[in-house]
Amino acid sequence: MSVNTDRHENAVARYFEAWNAGEPEALAKAVAAAWATDGTYTDPLADVSGHDGIAALITAAHGQFPGFAFRLTGAVDGHHDTARFSWELVSETDGSAPVAGFDVITLAPDGRIRSVLGFLDRVPAGA
């Protein structure tokens, strides 16, 4: 495993820590650890920037899917300052995963995320 691969895997691990943080203070710390100050997140349903915007998006996702956690599916694939990975949103009670997607991240020099481009592969009807 190369240092680059470790860098990508560490960034993705921090990304999931942020998406799975529950309390507002823990979420704020996790977002700051995962994203650069001017970091962005864009998917078909959202286009936000900055720590506050990203934290608000994560809070809204938890409000829409209470009792769910984001989980990495498969391996992180990365090179240079870019990585891609798949994920799913899993119910902590029954294990169902109504939402799944694929993200591409670009890293800042400090290893935090500069941008996320998200793609939704599976969404529930009416979402």
GUSE-585713 format. One record per residue: residue in three letters; x negated, y, z negated of N, C-alpha, C in turn. Coordinates in Angstrom, 3 decimals. Atoms other than C-alpha are relative to their C-alpha. Layout:
BEGIN
R  residuo       nxx       nyy       nzz      caxx      cayy      cazz       cxx       cyy       czz
R      Ala         X         Y         Z         X         Y         Z         X         Y         Z
...
END
This chain:
BEGIN
R  residuo       nxx       nyy       nzz      caxx      cayy      cazz       cxx       cyy       czz
R      Met    -0.854    -1.180     0.000     0.000     0.000     0.000    -0.892     1.232     0.000
R      Ser     0.812    -1.203    -0.111    -1.400     3.360     0.987     0.470     1.059    -0.989
R      Val    -0.368    -1.121     0.862    -1.407     6.533    -1.066     1.227     0.699     0.568
R      Asn    -1.158    -0.619    -0.637     1.046     8.001     1.479     1.283    -0.730    -0.351
R      Thr    -1.190     0.775     0.327     3.501     5.173     0.857     0.417     0.250    -1.447
R      Asp    -0.305    -0.301     1.401     3.251     5.738    -2.908     0.650     1.373    -0.130
R      Arg    -0.538    -1.367     0.042     3.931     9.434    -2.340     1.466    -0.003     0.434
R      His    -1.388     0.074    -0.477     7.083     8.644    -0.362     0.891    -0.721    -1.008
R      Glu    -0.807     0.755     0.965     8.310     6.043    -2.842     0.243     0.797    -1.272
R      Asn    -0.176    -0.839     1.190     7.736     8.418    -5.767     1.032     1.094     0.249
R      Ala    -0.978    -1.046    -0.331     9.702    11.174    -4.013     1.406    -0.575     0.049
R      Val    -1.319     0.624    -0.088    12.579     8.796    -3.295     0.491    -0.412    -1.387
R      Ala    -0.393     0.349     1.373    12.567     7.559    -6.904     0.521     1.236    -0.730
R      Arg    -0.472    -1.244     0.637    12.889    11.175    -8.119     1.342     0.442     0.598
R      Tyr    -1.255    -0.319    -0.682    15.658    11.716    -5.545     1.160    -0.758    -0.651
R      Phe    -1.066     0.794     0.619    17.705     8.860    -7.028     0.191     0.361    -1.468
R      Glu    -0.162    -0.466     1.390    17.001    10.066   -10.585     0.915     1.217    -0.018
R      Ala    -0.857    -1.194    -0.059    18.591    13.385    -9.580     1.446    -0.389     0.320
R      Trp    -1.368     0.375    -0.389    21.596    11.790    -7.860     0.715    -0.791    -1.091
R      Asn    -0.626     0.806     1.052    22.200     9.544   -10.882    -0.021     0.670    -1.367
R      Ala     0.011    -0.721     1.276    21.683    12.162   -13.602     1.431     0.355    -0.382
R      Gly    -1.365    -0.238     0.444    24.794    12.610   -15.708     0.233     1.354    -0.620
R      Glu    -0.206    -1.249     0.727    24.445    15.564   -18.024    -0.575     1.182     0.770
R      Pro     0.473    -1.166    -0.757    24.017    19.092   -16.588    -1.482     0.327    -0.235
R      Glu     1.407    -0.322     0.282    20.657    19.645   -18.346    -0.930    -1.032     0.630
R      Ala     0.804     1.054    -0.618    19.284    16.282   -17.200     0.014     0.143     1.519
R      Leu    -0.114    -0.198    -1.437    20.565    16.991   -13.690    -0.892     1.146     0.458
R      Ala     0.828    -1.155    -0.373    18.886    20.410   -13.569    -1.479    -0.366    -0.005
R      Lys     1.409     0.414     0.081    15.554    18.901   -14.687    -0.349    -0.968     1.118
R      Ala     0.268     0.992    -1.040    15.836    16.014   -12.231    -0.040     0.644     1.382
R      Val     0.011    -0.699    -1.288    16.677    18.302    -9.302    -1.294     0.805     0.142
R      Ala     1.240    -0.785    -0.055    13.726    20.569   -10.166    -1.219    -0.898     0.219
R      Ala     1.114     0.931    -0.183    11.434    17.534   -10.317    -0.017    -0.597     1.403
R      Ala    -0.096     0.667    -1.303    12.700    16.124    -7.008    -0.155     0.960     1.176
R      Trp    -0.042    -0.927    -1.137    13.162    19.210    -4.791    -0.894     1.200    -0.227
R      Ala     0.687    -1.284     0.013    10.967    22.178    -3.962     1.039     1.084    -0.303
R      Thr    -0.906    -1.078     0.390    12.458    25.473    -5.155     0.940     0.393     1.131
R      Asp    -0.822    -0.372    -1.155    13.707    26.280    -1.651     0.469    -1.225     0.784
R      Gly    -0.394     1.245    -0.649    14.621    22.656    -0.885     1.427     0.050     0.517
R      Thr    -1.324     0.030    -0.611    17.641    21.822     1.232     0.539    -1.422     0.036
R      Tyr    -0.686     1.277    -0.188    20.192    19.033     1.585     1.095     0.237     1.029
R      Thr    -0.991    -0.136    -1.060    22.244    18.636     4.761     0.500    -1.380     0.392
R      Asp    -0.617     1.217    -0.532    24.688    15.859     5.700     1.283     0.436     0.711
R      Pro    -1.199    -0.425    -0.739    27.951    15.788     7.689     1.003     0.807    -0.830
R      Leu    -0.972    -0.665     0.862    29.875    17.140     4.679    -0.561     1.163    -0.797
R      Ala     0.608    -1.013     0.856    27.388    19.533     3.069    -1.235     0.604     0.653
R      Asp     1.221    -0.679    -0.427    24.651    22.065     3.784    -0.334     0.991    -1.109
R      Val     0.313    -0.825     1.169    23.132    23.474     0.601    -1.508     0.197    -0.104
R      Ser     1.421    -0.247     0.235    19.823    24.949    -0.491    -0.210     0.488    -1.423
R      Gly     0.355    -0.429     1.345    18.033    25.689    -3.732     0.472    -0.987    -1.054
R      His    -0.317     0.940     1.071    18.191    23.841    -7.013     1.458     0.083    -0.439
R      Asp    -1.391    -0.141     0.457    21.579    25.281    -8.029     0.974    -0.601     1.004
R      Gly    -0.878     0.550    -1.031    23.203    24.371    -4.700    -0.038    -1.517     0.038
R      Ile     0.144     1.460    -0.018    21.822    20.834    -4.786     0.652    -0.607    -1.238
R      Ala    -0.619     0.500     1.235    22.878    20.341    -8.419     1.519     0.064     0.091
R      Ala    -1.458    -0.118    -0.148    26.392    21.589    -7.588     0.538    -1.087     0.924
R      Leu    -0.411     1.064    -0.915    26.613    19.132    -4.685     0.030    -1.353    -0.714
R      Ile     0.065     1.264     0.733    25.553    16.226    -6.909     1.144    -0.076    -1.021
R      Thr    -1.101    -0.043     0.970    28.047    17.281    -9.589     1.334    -0.272     0.693
R      Ala    -1.242     0.220    -0.749    30.827    17.372    -6.968     0.131    -1.464     0.428
R      Ala    -0.041     1.412    -0.396    29.892    13.873    -5.740     0.396    -0.878    -1.185
R      His    -0.362     0.768     1.194    30.108    12.540    -9.304     1.461     0.216    -0.366
R      Gly    -1.403    -0.269     0.263    33.489    14.230    -9.673     0.918    -0.780     0.931
R      Gln    -0.794     0.735    -0.975    34.767    12.544    -6.529    -0.090    -1.507    -0.227
R      Phe     0.219     1.435     0.210    33.303     9.137    -7.481    -0.489    -0.257    -1.429
R      Pro     0.420     0.245     1.382    33.256     8.846   -11.295    -0.286    -1.487    -0.216
R      Gly     0.337     1.390     0.288    31.616     5.678   -12.586    -0.767    -0.694     1.112
R      Phe     0.802     0.544    -1.095    29.486     5.220    -9.467    -1.445     0.460    -0.135
R      Ala     1.421    -0.341     0.011    25.699     5.229    -9.064    -0.577    -0.195     1.394
R      Phe     0.691     0.132    -1.274    23.474     5.750    -6.041    -1.124    -1.007    -0.142
R      Arg     1.009     1.059     0.055    21.207     2.810    -5.244    -0.705    -0.099     1.354
R      Leu     0.811     0.222    -1.189    18.374     2.361    -2.756     0.309    -1.377     0.563
R      Thr    -0.169     1.302    -0.649    19.000    -0.414    -0.235    -1.152    -0.155     0.978
R      Gly     1.136     0.201    -0.882    15.908    -1.787     1.438    -1.214     0.784    -0.445
R      Ala     1.281    -0.629     0.310    12.444    -0.292     1.580    -0.036     1.444     0.491
R      Val     0.277    -1.357    -0.449    11.265     3.289     1.898    -1.026    -0.099     1.125
R      Asp     0.904    -0.005    -1.140     9.600     3.857     5.275    -0.478     1.426     0.198
R      Gly     0.469    -1.365    -0.130     7.330     6.854     5.551    -1.338     0.129     0.687
R      His     1.311    -0.382    -0.535     4.464     8.549     7.295    -0.116     1.514    -0.092
R      His     0.278    -1.422     0.147     2.856    11.968     6.980     0.874     0.587    -1.112
R      Asp    -0.849    -0.625     1.022     5.315    14.214     5.133     1.470    -0.390     0.138
R      Thr    -1.375     0.398    -0.284     8.432    12.309     6.242     0.258    -1.423    -0.459
R      Ala    -0.397     1.361     0.386    10.268     9.276     4.862     1.476    -0.195     0.318
R      Arg    -1.399     0.343    -0.215    13.527     7.476     5.586     0.359    -1.178    -0.890
R      Phe    -0.466     1.079     0.866    15.626     5.167     3.451     1.513    -0.072     0.063
R      Ser    -1.442     0.211     0.047    19.102     3.717     3.120     0.448    -0.098    -1.456
R      Trp    -0.554     0.010     1.352    21.350     3.924     0.083     1.476    -0.374     0.063
R      Glu    -1.440     0.194     0.128    24.797     3.034    -1.156     0.452     0.521    -1.351
R      Leu    -0.630    -0.486     1.224    27.147     4.396    -3.798     0.799    -1.164    -0.574
R      Val    -0.510     1.255     0.551    28.029     1.498    -6.086     0.813     0.242    -1.269
R      Ser    -0.837    -0.060     1.198    30.837     1.161    -8.640    -0.689    -0.758    -1.131
R      Glu     0.622     0.655     1.153    29.417     0.388   -12.081     0.934    -1.032    -0.628
R      Thr    -0.936     0.972     0.581    32.578    -1.617   -12.909     0.179    -1.235     0.864
R      Asp    -0.266     1.185    -0.820    33.211    -3.856    -9.903    -1.043    -0.273     1.092
R      Gly     1.066     0.239    -0.972    30.083    -3.518    -7.731     0.342     0.359     1.427
R      Ser    -0.347    -0.403    -1.364    31.977    -2.228    -4.709    -0.862     1.194     0.419
R      Ala     0.827    -1.093    -0.514    30.082     0.197    -2.482     0.732     0.674     1.161
R      Pro    -0.818    -0.598    -1.049    32.560     2.393    -0.591    -0.744     0.989     0.900
R      Val     0.757    -0.984    -0.766    29.912     4.849     0.620    -1.423    -0.508     0.174
R      Ala     1.383     0.375    -0.286    26.583     4.105     2.294    -0.559     0.974     1.013
R      Gly     0.599    -0.935    -0.927    24.123     6.196     4.179    -1.474    -0.226     0.201
R      Phe     1.389     0.060    -0.430    20.675     6.832     5.532    -0.523     1.428    -0.071
R      Asp     0.548    -1.344     0.141    18.497     9.825     4.633    -1.417     0.064     0.546
R      Val     1.363    -0.314    -0.433    15.383    11.362     6.126    -0.440     1.201    -0.828
R      Ile     0.497    -1.091     0.830    13.319    13.520     3.782    -1.339     0.494     0.533
R      Thr     1.289    -0.617    -0.298    10.463    15.918     4.423    -0.556     0.518    -1.313
R      Leu     0.618    -0.373     1.263     8.016    16.524     1.600    -0.823     1.277     0.123
R      Ala     0.871    -1.165     0.138     6.333    19.733     0.511    -1.392    -0.490    -0.404
R      Pro     1.352     0.425     0.388     2.579    19.677    -0.212    -0.102    -0.556    -1.423
R      Asp     0.058     0.489     1.388     3.285    19.108    -3.941     0.732    -1.334    -0.198
R      Gly    -0.671     1.288     0.102     5.238    15.920    -3.158     1.486     0.083    -0.271
R      Arg    -1.442    -0.145     0.180     8.650    17.356    -3.892     0.669     0.104     1.364
R      Ile    -0.749     0.011    -1.248    11.377    17.266    -1.259     0.217     1.428     0.503
R      Arg    -0.254    -1.281    -0.668    11.508    20.168     1.166     1.381    -0.033     0.653
R      Ser    -1.311     0.102    -0.644    14.538    18.898     3.090     0.480    -1.442     0.010
R      Val    -0.670     1.288    -0.159    17.004    16.032     3.222     0.979     0.156     1.156
R      Leu    -1.007     0.110    -1.054    18.918    15.148     6.375     0.710    -1.321    -0.232
R      Gly    -0.762     1.193     0.359    21.652    12.710     5.410     0.984    -0.405     1.087
R      Phe    -0.947     0.574    -0.953    23.739    10.434     7.593     0.897    -0.965    -0.766
R      Leu    -0.956     0.862     0.686    26.891     8.703     6.351     0.378    -1.152     0.919
R      Asp    -0.297     1.205    -0.776    27.241     5.146     7.631     1.350    -0.601    -0.352
R      Arg    -1.269     0.572     0.461    30.289     4.164     5.568     0.624     0.972    -0.997
R      Val    -0.735    -0.871     0.915    32.881     6.395     3.903     1.421    -0.525    -0.137
R      Pro    -1.386     0.460     0.160    36.296     5.589     2.443     0.958     0.850     0.820
R      Ala    -1.027    -0.736    -0.746    39.381     6.613     4.393     0.459     1.191    -0.818
R      Gly    -0.478    -1.201     0.670    40.446    10.137     3.551    -1.069     0.773    -0.752
R      Ala     1.068    -0.725     0.713    37.052    11.176     2.128    -0.492     1.164     0.823
END
